């Protein structure tokens, strides 16, 4: 099948002019010029937040950029940024761009081997890092790999004061000369894929990728990304989704705040009061499961479950344009009893949320819209500067990831793979022309994901192409829908469905250590650690009920026949999850091969 005969959807550019010239710093300067005293970023001060005007933030960026130039940074140099999501991260990013450099973000959870690979592959000579420990990790990795030691500045050790002092001798004209060299075609960043397989590849994204994708998103959902809106960023800024939102917020004149400690996220939302939040699906699952656990602890599970049903029904009724009076009355009642309390937990100001990095699922999408928060689910990859599709508030189809952004085309290959081309698509993999050539076909980039387009051009994700399970009888099964449904249970952290070349489908169940104590208490069971829980009969019976419930939604051949509960938790820290909380299946399959074999021993 040729590209012209494949199912396709294209959203033409309309209502705005595609900017092929500007850099990320150009649109930042325009934001400052439009409102120099308008709050642009916010930093925590203990009890609340200090809001920093756009001009002050620009002055800090310029001072840091001059310091980088004084360090010897030249146009096109690759600069590492290594640390948790923070004001300093955003400041570092823009300082690198003003100095004419290329940002190379490092994941906080990267191993020594991964750090060494990125240092070597990107030829990093300078870095801006969070703590002395981050600095030590980089220098150790460089030494172990026989690489030159990079010159580093540490945020916690007055890095920006040092840079400002070092840059005093750099004139404004020198800085502007370095900054203005970058155009839309210039490389802005090299983001190494967090990856669930193999050695990471460096995705080369240009300033134009960011600028044009941001402007495209702004044209589709202007009310969400508007001047004065408040965004709390908590995803790792090494991830492309967070970087896209960073540039989008700065260029929109929104107020951007940061919180990397998820244990403090609820407090941060309460004090900062964001108007929109963003996260991967697991974040929204956690919010739901925490609310359920709170209801159970207060003896109000039945009320919560009924409120859940009403929220979903109300949201579905909105799609028809006809909400029965009885449903409106029930919704108003539960708004007082349940929904308003959930909104208050998130700061009582959130109207929209953006979900990406995986499929959210229709149930959660309807639940959140039913309680008054519209989740705009979108889809994209590192290679596409984050979004290529997004749901539009007034035309949202929950359960899909929306329609292509203006300037983006999406097609479905004969084998079901999602192909795309347009303004967000990356230029190449750094130093890897073979990998680049492998991913492009007749100008289309192969995403590796499976999906379908409906008659209105809305995209639905069906799973990863490489993750499709083919049983010994030849049945093709996508594990993602089964796993998404299993994760609705509060104590299931990460289920991993297996069965490739086997007679039937099974599941590895990894429990959620954060939710487990509350669930045990609510069910009058003794506290236990993960090892004890994995062997406990009551826990097993509960998981079996969850599996049986999921099996009712699929055919018998697709159902989960056996499962095992394992005494560990999958996390970024132990290497089993990527930054967007995707399971590294190849590693799980390898390390738990004996457990998988045991499921098929009979």
C-alpha positions as CSV (number, residue, x, y, z in Angstrom):
1,X,0.0,0.0,0.0
2,X,1.5,3.4,-1.0
3,X,1.4,6.4,1.4
4,X,-1.4,8.0,-0.7
5,X,-3.7,5.0,-0.1
6,X,-3.1,4.6,3.6
7,X,-5.7,5.9,6.1
8,X,-4.6,9.5,6.7
9,X,-5.5,12.6,8.7
10,X,-4.0,16.0,8.2
11,X,-4.8,19.3,9.9
12,X,-3.9,22.2,7.7
13,X,-2.3,25.3,9.0
14,X,-4.9,27.9,9.4
15,X,-5.3,31.1,11.5
16,X,-1.6,31.6,12.1
17,X,1.6,31.9,10.1
18,X,4.2,29.2,10.4
19,X,7.3,30.7,11.9
20,X,10.3,29.0,10.2
21,X,12.9,31.6,11.3
22,X,12.5,32.2,15.0
23,X,14.4,30.4,17.8
24,X,13.2,29.6,21.3
25,X,15.0,32.7,22.6
26,X,13.3,35.0,19.9
27,X,9.8,34.0,21.2
28,X,11.0,34.4,24.8
29,X,12.1,37.9,24.1
30,X,8.7,38.7,22.5
31,X,7.0,37.5,25.7
32,X,9.2,39.8,27.8
33,X,8.6,42.7,25.5
34,X,4.8,42.2,25.7
35,X,4.8,42.3,29.5
36,X,8.2,42.9,31.2
37,X,6.6,43.1,34.7
38,X,4.2,40.3,34.2
39,X,4.9,37.2,36.5
40,X,6.5,34.5,34.3
41,X,8.1,32.0,36.8
42,X,7.5,31.2,40.4
43,X,9.8,29.8,43.0
44,X,8.9,28.2,46.4
45,X,9.7,30.3,49.5
46,X,8.6,27.9,52.2
47,X,5.1,29.0,52.8
48,X,4.2,30.0,49.3
49,X,5.7,31.2,46.0
50,X,7.7,34.2,44.9
51,X,6.6,35.3,41.4
52,X,9.4,36.5,39.3
53,X,8.6,39.1,36.6
54,X,9.5,38.3,33.0
55,X,12.2,41.0,32.8
56,X,13.9,39.8,36.0
57,X,14.0,36.2,34.7
58,X,15.5,37.5,31.4
59,X,18.2,39.4,33.3
60,X,19.1,36.2,35.2
61,X,19.2,34.2,31.9
62,X,21.4,36.8,30.3
63,X,23.8,36.9,33.2
64,X,24.2,33.1,33.3
65,X,24.6,33.0,29.5
66,X,27.4,35.6,29.6
67,X,29.1,33.4,32.2
68,X,28.9,30.4,29.9
69,X,30.5,32.4,27.1
70,X,33.3,33.4,29.5
71,X,33.8,29.7,30.3
72,X,34.5,29.1,26.6
73,X,31.1,28.0,25.4
74,X,30.7,28.6,21.7
75,X,27.9,28.3,19.2
76,X,26.9,24.7,18.8
77,X,28.7,23.4,21.9
78,X,26.8,20.7,23.8
79,X,26.1,21.5,27.4
80,X,24.8,18.9,29.9
81,X,21.9,19.8,32.2
82,X,21.7,17.3,35.1
83,X,19.3,17.6,37.9
84,X,15.6,17.4,39.1
85,X,12.8,19.6,37.7
86,X,13.3,23.1,39.1
87,X,13.5,26.8,38.4
88,X,17.3,26.3,38.0
89,X,16.7,23.7,35.2
90,X,14.6,26.2,33.2
91,X,17.1,29.0,33.8
92,X,20.0,26.7,32.7
93,X,18.1,25.7,29.5
94,X,17.5,29.3,28.4
95,X,21.0,30.4,29.4
96,X,22.5,27.6,27.2
97,X,20.3,28.8,24.3
98,X,21.2,32.5,24.8
99,X,24.9,31.5,24.8
100,X,24.4,29.8,21.4
101,X,24.8,26.3,22.9
102,X,22.8,23.0,22.6
103,X,21.2,21.6,25.8
104,X,21.8,17.9,26.5
105,X,19.5,16.9,29.4
106,X,20.6,13.9,31.5
107,X,18.0,11.9,33.5
108,X,18.4,12.0,37.2
109,X,18.1,8.2,37.3
110,X,20.7,7.5,34.7
111,X,23.3,4.9,35.4
112,X,27.1,5.5,35.2
113,X,27.2,3.7,31.9
114,X,24.4,5.7,30.5
115,X,26.0,9.0,31.7
116,X,29.3,8.0,30.1
117,X,27.6,7.1,26.8
118,X,25.8,10.5,26.6
119,X,28.9,12.4,27.6
120,X,30.9,10.6,24.9
121,X,28.3,10.5,22.1
122,X,27.3,14.2,22.5
123,X,30.9,15.3,23.1
124,X,29.9,17.3,26.2
125,X,32.6,19.5,27.6
126,X,30.5,21.7,30.0
127,X,27.6,21.1,32.3
128,X,25.2,22.8,34.7
129,X,24.2,20.4,37.5
130,X,22.0,20.4,40.6
131,X,24.3,19.2,43.4
132,X,27.9,18.1,44.1
133,X,26.6,14.6,44.0
134,X,25.4,15.1,40.4
135,X,28.8,16.6,39.6
136,X,30.6,13.6,41.1
137,X,28.5,11.2,39.1
138,X,29.4,12.9,35.9
139,X,33.1,13.2,36.6
140,X,33.2,9.5,37.8
141,X,31.4,8.4,34.7
142,X,33.8,10.4,32.5
143,X,36.8,8.9,34.3
144,X,35.5,5.4,34.0
145,X,35.1,5.7,30.3
146,X,38.4,7.5,29.8
147,X,36.8,10.7,28.8
148,X,38.0,14.3,29.6
149,X,36.5,15.7,32.8
150,X,33.7,18.2,31.9
151,X,33.8,21.7,33.4
152,X,30.8,21.9,35.7
153,X,28.9,24.5,37.6
154,X,26.7,23.4,40.5
155,X,23.4,25.1,41.2
156,X,23.6,24.4,45.0
157,X,27.1,25.9,45.1
158,X,26.2,29.4,43.8
159,X,26.6,28.4,40.2
160,X,24.6,31.3,38.9
161,X,26.4,33.8,41.1
162,X,29.7,32.4,39.8
163,X,28.5,32.6,36.2
164,X,27.2,36.2,36.6
165,X,30.6,37.2,38.1
166,X,32.6,35.4,35.4
167,X,30.5,37.0,32.6
168,X,31.0,40.6,33.7
169,X,33.5,41.1,31.0
170,X,31.2,39.9,28.2
171,X,29.4,42.7,26.5
172,X,25.7,42.8,25.6
173,X,26.8,42.9,22.0
174,X,28.8,39.7,22.4
175,X,25.9,38.0,24.0
176,X,23.4,39.1,21.3
177,X,25.8,37.9,18.7
178,X,25.9,34.4,20.3
179,X,22.2,34.3,20.8
180,X,21.1,35.6,17.4
181,X,23.1,33.0,15.5
182,X,20.4,30.4,16.2
183,X,17.5,30.3,13.7
184,X,14.7,27.8,13.3
185,X,17.0,25.4,11.6
186,X,19.6,25.4,14.4
187,X,19.8,22.5,16.8
188,X,18.3,23.4,20.2
189,X,18.7,20.2,22.1
190,X,19.8,16.5,21.9
191,X,17.4,14.4,24.0
192,X,18.5,10.9,24.6
193,X,15.6,8.5,24.5
194,X,14.9,7.2,28.0
195,X,14.3,4.0,26.2
196,X,12.7,0.7,27.0
197,X,15.1,-1.2,24.8
198,X,18.8,-1.0,23.9
199,X,21.3,1.9,24.0
200,X,19.7,5.3,24.0
201,X,19.7,7.4,20.8
202,X,20.1,11.2,20.8
203,X,17.1,12.9,19.1
204,X,18.2,16.1,17.5
205,X,15.4,18.7,17.9
206,X,15.7,22.2,16.4
207,X,14.6,25.5,17.6
208,X,12.0,25.4,14.8
209,X,10.7,22.1,16.1
210,X,9.9,23.7,19.4
211,X,8.7,27.1,18.1
212,X,6.4,25.7,15.4
213,X,5.0,22.9,17.6
214,X,4.3,25.4,20.4
215,X,2.6,27.8,18.0
216,X,0.6,24.9,16.5
217,X,-0.6,23.8,20.0
218,X,-1.4,27.4,21.0
219,X,-3.7,27.7,17.9
220,X,-5.6,24.6,18.8
221,X,-6.1,25.1,22.5
222,X,-5.6,28.9,23.1
223,X,-7.7,29.0,26.3
224,X,-5.5,26.5,28.1
225,X,-2.2,28.1,27.2
226,X,-2.9,31.7,27.6
227,X,-1.4,34.7,29.4
228,X,-1.8,34.5,33.2
229,X,-2.5,30.7,33.2
230,X,-0.6,28.9,35.9
231,X,1.3,25.7,35.3
232,X,3.0,23.5,37.9
233,X,5.7,21.4,36.2
234,X,6.6,18.1,38.0
235,X,7.6,15.7,35.2
236,X,11.4,15.3,34.7
237,X,12.6,18.1,32.5
238,X,14.9,15.7,30.8
239,X,11.7,14.3,29.2
240,X,10.6,16.0,25.9
241,X,7.0,16.4,27.2
242,X,8.2,18.6,30.1
243,X,10.6,20.6,27.8
244,X,7.7,21.3,25.4
245,X,5.5,22.5,28.2
246,X,8.4,24.7,29.5
247,X,8.8,26.4,26.2
248,X,5.0,26.6,25.7
249,X,4.5,28.2,29.1
250,X,7.3,30.7,28.7
251,X,6.2,31.8,25.2
252,X,2.5,32.0,26.3
253,X,3.1,34.3,29.2
254,X,1.8,31.7,31.7
255,X,3.3,31.5,35.2
256,X,5.5,28.5,35.4
257,X,6.4,26.8,38.7
258,X,8.3,23.6,39.4
259,X,8.1,20.7,41.9
260,X,10.2,17.6,41.6
261,X,9.4,16.0,44.9
262,X,6.1,14.1,44.2
263,X,5.6,13.6,48.0
264,X,5.2,17.4,48.2
265,X,3.1,17.7,45.0
266,X,-0.3,18.0,46.8
267,X,1.0,20.8,49.0
268,X,2.5,22.5,46.0
269,X,-0.7,22.4,44.1
270,X,-2.6,23.7,47.1
271,X,-0.4,26.7,47.5
272,X,0.4,27.5,43.9
273,X,-3.1,26.8,42.6
274,X,-2.3,25.8,39.0
275,X,-4.9,26.3,36.3
276,X,-3.7,23.4,34.3
277,X,-1.5,20.4,35.1
278,X,0.2,17.9,33.0
279,X,1.3,14.3,33.6
280,X,1.7,10.8,32.3
281,X,-1.3,8.5,32.8
282,X,0.2,7.0,35.9
283,X,-0.1,10.4,37.6
284,X,-3.8,10.5,37.0
285,X,-4.2,6.9,38.1
286,X,-2.4,7.8,41.3
287,X,-4.8,10.7,42.0
288,X,-7.8,8.4,41.5
289,X,-6.4,5.6,43.6
290,X,-5.4,8.0,46.4
291,X,-8.9,9.4,46.5
292,X,-10.4,5.9,46.6
293,X,-8.1,5.0,49.5
294,X,-9.1,8.1,51.4
295,X,-12.7,7.2,50.9
296,X,-12.1,3.7,52.1
297,X,-10.3,4.9,55.2
298,X,-13.3,7.1,56.1
299,X,-15.8,4.4,55.5
300,X,-17.2,6.1,52.5
301,X,-16.2,3.7,49.7
302,X,-19.8,3.2,48.6
303,X,-20.3,6.9,48.3
304,X,-17.1,7.3,46.3
305,X,-17.9,4.4,43.9
306,X,-21.4,5.9,43.3
307,X,-19.8,9.3,42.7
308,X,-17.4,7.6,40.2
309,X,-20.3,6.1,38.3
310,X,-22.2,9.4,38.2
311,X,-19.1,11.3,37.0
312,X,-18.5,8.9,34.1
313,X,-22.1,8.8,33.2
314,X,-22.4,12.6,33.3
315,X,-19.3,13.0,31.1
316,X,-20.6,10.5,28.5
317,X,-24.0,12.3,28.5
318,X,-22.2,15.6,27.7
319,X,-21.0,13.9,24.5
320,X,-24.6,13.4,23.4
321,X,-25.7,16.9,24.3
322,X,-28.4,15.5,26.5
323,X,-27.9,15.2,30.2
324,X,-31.0,13.8,32.0
325,X,-32.4,16.0,34.8
326,X,-32.0,13.1,37.3
327,X,-28.3,12.8,36.3
328,X,-27.8,16.5,36.7
329,X,-29.2,16.4,40.2
330,X,-27.0,13.4,41.2
331,X,-24.0,15.2,39.7
332,X,-24.8,18.3,41.7
333,X,-25.1,16.3,44.9
334,X,-21.8,14.5,44.4
335,X,-20.1,17.7,43.4
336,X,-20.7,18.9,47.0
337,X,-19.8,15.6,48.6
338,X,-16.9,14.4,46.5
339,X,-15.9,16.3,43.3
340,X,-15.3,19.7,45.0
341,X,-13.0,18.0,47.6
342,X,-10.9,16.4,44.8
343,X,-10.6,19.7,43.0
344,X,-9.5,21.3,46.3
345,X,-6.7,18.8,46.6
346,X,-5.4,20.0,43.3
347,X,-5.6,23.7,44.3
348,X,-9.3,24.3,43.4
349,X,-8.2,26.2,40.3
350,X,-7.6,23.4,37.7
351,X,-9.8,23.4,34.7
352,X,-7.7,21.4,32.3
353,X,-5.1,18.7,32.4
354,X,-2.8,17.5,29.7
355,X,-2.0,13.8,29.6
356,X,0.7,12.3,27.4
357,X,3.3,9.5,27.2
358,X,0.8,6.7,27.1
359,X,-2.9,5.9,26.9
360,X,-5.0,7.3,29.7
361,X,-8.0,5.2,29.1
362,X,-11.6,6.3,28.6
363,X,-12.8,5.5,32.1
364,X,-10.3,7.9,33.8
365,X,-10.9,10.5,31.1
366,X,-14.6,10.5,31.7
367,X,-14.1,10.4,35.5
368,X,-12.0,13.6,35.5
369,X,-14.2,15.5,33.1
370,X,-17.2,14.5,35.3
371,X,-15.6,16.1,38.3
372,X,-14.9,19.3,36.4
373,X,-11.4,18.8,35.0
374,X,-11.0,18.3,31.2
375,X,-8.1,15.9,30.5
376,X,-6.8,16.7,27.0
377,X,-5.1,13.5,26.0
378,X,-2.5,13.8,23.3
379,X,0.1,11.7,21.7
380,X,3.7,12.1,20.7
381,X,7.3,10.9,21.1
382,X,10.7,12.3,21.8
383,X,11.2,12.3,18.1
384,X,8.2,14.5,17.5
385,X,8.9,17.2,20.1
386,X,6.1,15.7,22.2
387,X,2.6,16.2,20.6
388,X,1.5,15.4,17.1
389,X,-2.1,15.0,18.1
390,X,-4.3,16.4,20.9
391,X,-7.9,16.6,21.9
392,X,-9.5,20.0,21.6
393,X,-11.7,21.0,24.6
394,X,-14.8,21.7,22.6
395,X,-14.3,18.7,20.3
396,X,-12.8,16.1,22.6
397,X,-13.3,12.4,22.0
398,X,-12.4,10.7,25.3
399,X,-10.6,7.4,24.7
400,X,-8.7,8.9,21.7
401,X,-5.6,11.0,21.6
402,X,-7.2,13.6,19.4
403,X,-6.6,14.9,16.0
404,X,-3.3,16.0,14.3
405,X,-2.0,19.5,15.2
406,X,-1.9,22.0,12.4
407,X,0.9,21.2,10.1
408,X,1.0,17.6,11.1
409,X,-0.1,14.5,9.0
410,X,-0.8,11.1,10.5
411,X,-1.2,7.9,8.6
412,X,-1.7,4.2,9.4
413,X,0.5,1.7,7.7
414,X,-0.8,-1.7,6.5
415,X,0.5,-3.4,9.7
416,X,-1.2,-0.8,11.9
417,X,1.9,1.3,12.7
418,X,1.3,5.0,13.2
419,X,3.3,7.1,10.7
420,X,3.7,10.9,10.9
421,X,5.3,13.9,9.2
422,X,5.2,17.6,9.7
423,X,6.6,20.4,11.8
424,X,7.3,18.5,15.1
425,X,9.3,15.6,13.6
426,X,13.0,15.6,14.6
427,X,15.9,16.1,12.2
428,X,18.0,13.0,12.9
429,X,19.6,10.8,15.6
430,X,22.9,12.3,16.6
431,X,25.8,10.5,15.1
432,X,23.6,7.7,13.9
433,X,22.6,8.1,10.2
434,X,21.8,4.3,10.0
435,X,19.2,4.6,12.8
436,X,17.7,7.7,11.2
437,X,17.3,6.1,7.8
438,X,15.7,3.1,9.3
439,X,12.9,5.1,10.9
440,X,11.9,7.1,7.8
441,X,9.9,5.7,4.9
442,X,9.0,7.9,1.9
443,X,9.2,10.9,4.2
444,X,7.1,9.4,6.9
445,X,8.5,8.7,10.4
446,X,7.6,5.3,11.8
447,X,6.5,5.8,15.5
448,X,6.7,2.1,16.5
449,X,3.2,2.5,17.9
450,X,0.0,0.8,16.6
451,X,-3.2,2.8,16.2
452,X,-6.3,3.6,14.1
453,X,-8.0,6.7,12.8
454,X,-11.7,7.2,12.9
455,X,-13.8,8.9,10.2
456,X,-13.2,12.3,11.9
457,X,-9.4,11.9,12.0
458,X,-9.2,11.1,15.7
459,X,-6.3,8.7,16.6
460,X,-6.6,5.8,19.0
461,X,-3.5,4.1,20.3
462,X,-3.5,0.3,20.4
463,X,0.0,-0.4,21.9
464,X,3.6,-0.7,20.9
465,X,4.3,-2.6,17.7
466,X,7.2,-4.5,19.4
467,X,5.1,-5.4,22.4
468,X,2.4,-7.2,20.6
469,X,2.1,-10.7,22.0
470,X,1.8,-13.6,19.5
471,X,0.7,-16.8,21.2
472,X,1.8,-20.2,20.0
473,X,-1.6,-20.5,18.3
474,X,-1.0,-17.3,16.3
475,X,-3.3,-15.0,18.3
476,X,-2.1,-11.4,18.3
477,X,-2.8,-9.6,21.6
478,X,-1.9,-6.1,22.7
479,X,-0.9,-6.1,26.4
480,X,-1.5,-2.4,27.0
481,X,-5.3,-2.5,27.3
482,X,-5.1,-5.4,29.8
483,X,-2.5,-3.6,31.8
484,X,-4.3,-0.3,31.8
485,X,-7.4,-2.0,33.3
486,X,-5.4,-3.9,35.9
487,X,-3.7,-0.6,37.1
488,X,-7.1,0.7,38.2
489,X,-6.7,-1.4,41.3
490,X,-5.1,0.6,44.0
491,X,-2.5,-2.0,45.1
492,X,-1.4,-2.9,41.6
493,X,1.6,-0.7,40.7
494,X,2.7,-2.2,37.4
495,X,1.3,-5.3,35.7
496,X,3.3,-6.9,32.9
497,X,1.3,-9.1,30.5
498,X,3.4,-11.9,28.9
499,X,2.7,-14.8,26.6
500,X,4.8,-14.4,23.4
501,X,5.1,-17.9,21.8
502,X,3.2,-19.4,24.7
503,X,-0.1,-21.3,24.8
504,X,-1.9,-18.5,26.8
505,X,-1.5,-15.1,28.3
506,X,-0.2,-14.6,31.8
507,X,0.7,-11.6,34.0
508,X,3.4,-10.6,36.3
509,X,2.0,-8.4,39.1
510,X,4.1,-5.8,40.8
511,X,2.5,-4.2,43.8
512,X,2.3,-0.5,44.7
513,X,4.3,0.0,47.9
514,X,2.8,3.5,48.4
515,X,-0.8,2.4,48.3
516,X,-0.4,-1.0,50.0
517,X,-0.3,0.2,53.6
518,X,-3.5,2.2,53.3
519,X,-5.3,-0.6,51.5
520,X,-4.3,-3.1,54.2
521,X,-5.5,-0.8,56.9
522,X,-8.8,-0.1,55.2
523,X,-9.4,-3.9,54.9
524,X,-8.4,-4.7,58.5
525,X,-5.4,-6.6,57.4
526,X,-2.0,-6.6,59.2
527,X,0.7,-4.4,57.7
528,X,3.3,-6.3,55.6
529,X,6.1,-5.6,53.3
530,X,6.1,-6.4,49.6
531,X,7.7,-9.9,50.1
532,X,5.0,-10.8,52.7
533,X,2.2,-9.3,50.5
534,X,3.3,-11.3,47.5
535,X,2.8,-14.5,49.5
536,X,-0.4,-13.5,51.3
537,X,-3.6,-15.3,50.4
538,X,-5.8,-12.3,51.0
539,X,-3.7,-10.2,48.6
540,X,-3.8,-13.0,46.0
541,X,-7.5,-13.3,46.2
542,X,-7.9,-9.5,45.7
543,X,-5.6,-9.6,42.6
544,X,-7.5,-12.6,41.3
545,X,-10.8,-10.6,41.5
546,X,-9.1,-7.8,39.5
547,X,-7.9,-10.2,36.9
548,X,-11.3,-11.8,36.6
549,X,-12.9,-8.4,36.2
550,X,-10.4,-7.5,33.4
551,X,-11.0,-10.9,31.7
552,X,-14.7,-10.1,31.3
553,X,-13.8,-7.2,28.9
554,X,-12.0,-9.4,26.4
555,X,-12.4,-12.7,24.6
556,X,-11.4,-15.9,26.3
557,X,-8.3,-16.2,24.0
558,X,-7.2,-12.8,25.1
559,X,-7.8,-13.2,28.8
560,X,-5.2,-13.7,31.5
561,X,-5.1,-17.4,32.5
562,X,-2.4,-17.2,35.2
563,X,-0.6,-14.6,37.2
564,X,2.1,-14.3,39.8
565,X,2.7,-11.6,42.4
566,X,6.4,-10.6,42.7
567,X,8.0,-9.2,45.8
568,X,9.5,-6.1,44.2
569,X,8.3,-2.8,42.9
570,X,9.2,-1.5,39.4
571,X,10.7,2.0,39.5
572,X,13.0,4.4,37.7
573,X,15.5,3.9,40.5
574,X,15.9,0.2,39.9
575,X,15.9,0.6,36.2
576,X,12.7,-1.1,35.3
577,X,10.7,2.1,34.4
578,X,11.6,4.8,31.9
579,X,11.1,8.5,32.8
580,X,7.6,8.4,31.5
581,X,6.8,5.4,33.6
582,X,6.9,2.9,30.8
583,X,8.0,-0.6,31.7
584,X,11.3,-1.7,30.2
585,X,9.8,-5.1,29.1
586,X,13.1,-6.5,27.7
587,X,14.7,-6.0,31.1
588,X,11.7,-7.4,33.1
589,X,11.5,-10.4,30.7
590,X,15.2,-11.1,31.2
591,X,15.4,-10.6,35.0
592,X,12.1,-12.4,35.8
593,X,12.5,-15.2,33.1
594,X,12.3,-17.9,35.8
595,X,9.1,-16.5,37.1
596,X,7.6,-16.4,33.6
597,X,8.7,-20.0,32.9
598,X,7.1,-21.1,36.2
599,X,3.7,-19.9,34.9
600,X,3.9,-22.3,32.0
601,X,5.6,-25.2,33.8
602,X,2.4,-27.3,34.0
